Amino acid sequence: MSFAAAPRRLLTRRRRQLGFASTAVAVGAAYGADSEGFKRAIRFNFDVLPIALHYKLVELYTRRWAEDDRGREFGKLHSKYAPRTLDIVLRQKGFYVKTAQFL
């Protein structure tokens, strides 16, 4: 396999994965639209995904930084997102509160 062919193969695989994921979400939405638990799960993911992505971007951006500098950057994120995360967990109730207590 040539080096140039690798990205094309990866892109095709990603499209397949995205197609499967989209189908799974659509089926889940069709069957679970009236379920309170399903609605809470969707809401949780909608609220938490931007936070998780921000953490991941900072992780990638600072991966070659000194530990002290990385710690300061993550400290800023913790200060920014801790109140919001607590609000999300308390609004979701039940399983989410128990999971957050464990973490």
N, C-alpha and C positions, 0 to 999 in steps of 0.2 A: 504494500500500500504506500502510495506516495504521500509526502507531507501535505501537499495541496488537497488531497482527497479526504484527509482526516476531518477538517472542519465541515465539509459537506455531509459526511456520514453522521457526524455529531448533530448537525442541524436537523437532519432527517429524523434521527432518534428523538430529539427534543420535540419536534412537531408531533410525533406519535405519542409521546408522553403527555404533551399538552392536550392532545385530542382525547386521550383516555381520562385525564383529569377533568376536562370540561364535561365529558359525558357523565362521569361519576357525580359531579356537582349538579348537573341537570337532573339526573335520576333522583338524587337525594332531595333536591328541591321539590320535585314533583310528588314524591312520597311523603316528605316530611314538612311540607309547607304549613300544615296545621299544627304541627307538634311544637309545644312550648320549648322543649329541650333543643330541638333543631334550630329554632329561632335564636335562642340564647347562644348556641355554638357559633352561628353565623355572625351574630353581633360581636361576640368575643373576638373572633378572628378579624373582623373588620376593624375593631378598635386596637388590637394588639399588633397586627401585622406591620403598620408603619413604625411602631416602636422597635420591634425586632429587627426590621430592616435598617433602622438607624444604628442600632448596636452593631449589626454585622458590617455595615459600611465603616464605622469607626474602627472596628477590629481589623478589617483589611487595610485601611488607610494607615493605621499606626503599628502594623505588625513588625516593622523594623526599628521602631522607636525604643528608647530606654524604658525600663519598667516603670520608673517614677513618672515619666511623661505620659505613658499610657494610662497609668493609674489616675492621673489628673484628668485626662480626657474622659475616662469612664466615670469618674466622680461627678463631672459636669452632667453626664447623661443620667446618672442615678438621681441627682438633685432635680433635674428637669422632669424625669418620668415617674419618680416614686409616688407623688401624690395622684397623678393620673392613673397609674396602675392600681393603686389602692382603691380608687373610685370605681374602676372597671370591675375589680374582683368583688367589691361589696355590692355593686349593682347586679352582678350575675348570681350571687348567692350559692348555696349548696356546695356542690362538687368543687367549684372554683375557689371558694373560701378554704375548704379543707386542703386543696392542693397548694394554695398560697401559704397556708400555715406550715406545711411540710417544707416548702422552699425556704 
